[in-house]
């Protein structure tokens, strides 16, 4: 069977570029500061502990698996793979653009780029999830799972990025305290995880929020209210994710 996906080579080029730029950002680093050092300049109370960003390693490994999976003559012609269209390559461009905007401290621009990346992943996620109702194991691991985690983490990152943008702009938050705004944002993230995870019956999207909430709680331990809300939110989302997992009878229904 001939692989009819015209974007397969573009996807490889896009991901390679993403990996190179992100490696340079971390190890060169771009503009003389790592991503974590720049994050520390903006002490918003919804920022997670540094270890949380290690999830990128898993996401990138799975995305590498995706670009290899989509090269196969049979697997690359599956509806879920073809449904990605040009959107994965476009997401790579936004990923790269965000790194440069962030490292050269164009914070407000980085917020709009992050939102654009999020919107691109929403399109990708929706197209992939609706293309096949019962994917095979390989399709689940290398197509659905990578974008569940990627979409989940960028959802969290967008909320944090917006908070940083408002902090950098000197917004007074209508006079509310920083801690109260952190709790409001946590509540918004919690609701998003429930809605999207529930609608698409996707426990892995929800588990990204569990990971993020625990990391936020550990980072903000000095703020008892934030710590409590984040940990309780993480526990409730974990229970919800487990519920979604047990609703599935076998992996073919993922």
Secondary structure, DSSP 4 states (H G I P E B T S, - for coil): -----TTHHHHHHHHHHHHHHHHHHHHT-GGG--HHHHHHTS--TTPPPGGGGGHHHHHHHHHHHHHHHTTSTTGGGSHHHHTTTTHHHHHHHHHHHHHHHHHTT-HHHHHHHHHHHHHHHHHHHHHHHHH-SS--HHHIIIIIHHHHHHHHHHHHHHHHHHHHHHHHTT--GGG--HHHHHHHHHHHHHHHHHHHHHHTT-HHHHHHHHHHHHHHHHHTTTSHHHHHHHHHHHHHHHHHHHHHHHH-SSGGG-
